[in-house]
């Protein structure tokens, strides 16, 4: 692990994870907060969805948002 990487113990969807990255604590808390909000929104809309499927939909939504932002930057 390089010097500028940090370990973050976070809770996403009620499960604990260790994430290693260069982000600040505030940035990581913001990221985890958004992920948890998106997971909760998906589970509210689809109450019977599995945790795995909800996580995949969250990831797909995140990538779609990222690609839309990249496209806007090009215009």
C-alpha positions in Angstrom: 0.0 0.0 0.0 1.5 3.3 -1.0 1.9 6.2 1.5 -1.0 8.3 0.2 -3.5 5.4 0.3 -5.8 5.0 3.3 -8.1 2.4 4.6 -11.7 3.2 5.2 -14.1 1.0 7.2 -17.6 1.8 5.8 -21.1 0.4 6.0 -22.9 0.1 2.7 -26.4 -1.5 2.6 -26.0 -2.6 6.2 -22.7 -4.5 5.5 -19.2 -3.5 6.5 -16.5 -3.1 3.9 -12.9 -2.0 3.9 -12.1 0.4 1.1 -8.6 1.4 0.2 -8.1 4.7 -1.6 -6.6 8.2 -1.7 -9.8 10.1 -0.9 -10.2 12.2 2.2 -12.5 11.0 5.0 -15.1 13.6 4.0 -15.0 12.5 0.4 -15.4 8.9 1.3 -18.3 9.7 3.6 -19.9 11.6 0.8 -19.5 8.7 -1.6 -20.8 6.1 0.9 -23.8 8.4 1.6 -24.8 8.7 -2.0 -24.4 4.9 -2.6 -26.6 4.2 0.5 -29.2 6.7 -0.7 -29.3 5.1 -4.2 -29.5 1.6 -2.8 -32.4 2.7 -0.5 -34.2 4.3 -3.4 -33.9 1.2 -5.5 -35.1 -1.1 -2.7 -38.0 1.3 -2.0 -39.1 1.0 -5.7 -38.5 -2.7 -5.8 -39.0 -4.1 -2.3 -38.3 -7.8 -3.3 -35.0 -7.1 -5.0 -31.9 -9.0 -3.8 -29.0 -7.0 -2.3 -26.9 -8.2 -5.3 -29.3 -7.0 -7.9 -29.8 -3.7 -6.1 -26.0 -3.2 -6.0 -25.7 -3.9 -9.7 -28.4 -1.4 -10.6 -26.7 1.1 -8.3 -23.4 0.5 -10.2 -25.2 0.8 -13.6 -26.8 4.1 -12.6 -23.5 5.5 -11.4 -21.7 4.6 -14.6 -24.6 6.1 -16.7 -24.4 9.3 -14.7 -20.6 9.4 -15.1 -20.9 8.9 -18.9 -23.6 11.6 -19.1 -21.2 14.1 -17.3 -18.3 13.2 -19.6 -20.5 13.8 -22.6 -21.6 17.2 -21.3 -17.9 18.1 -20.8 -17.2 17.3 -24.4 -19.9 19.5 -25.7 
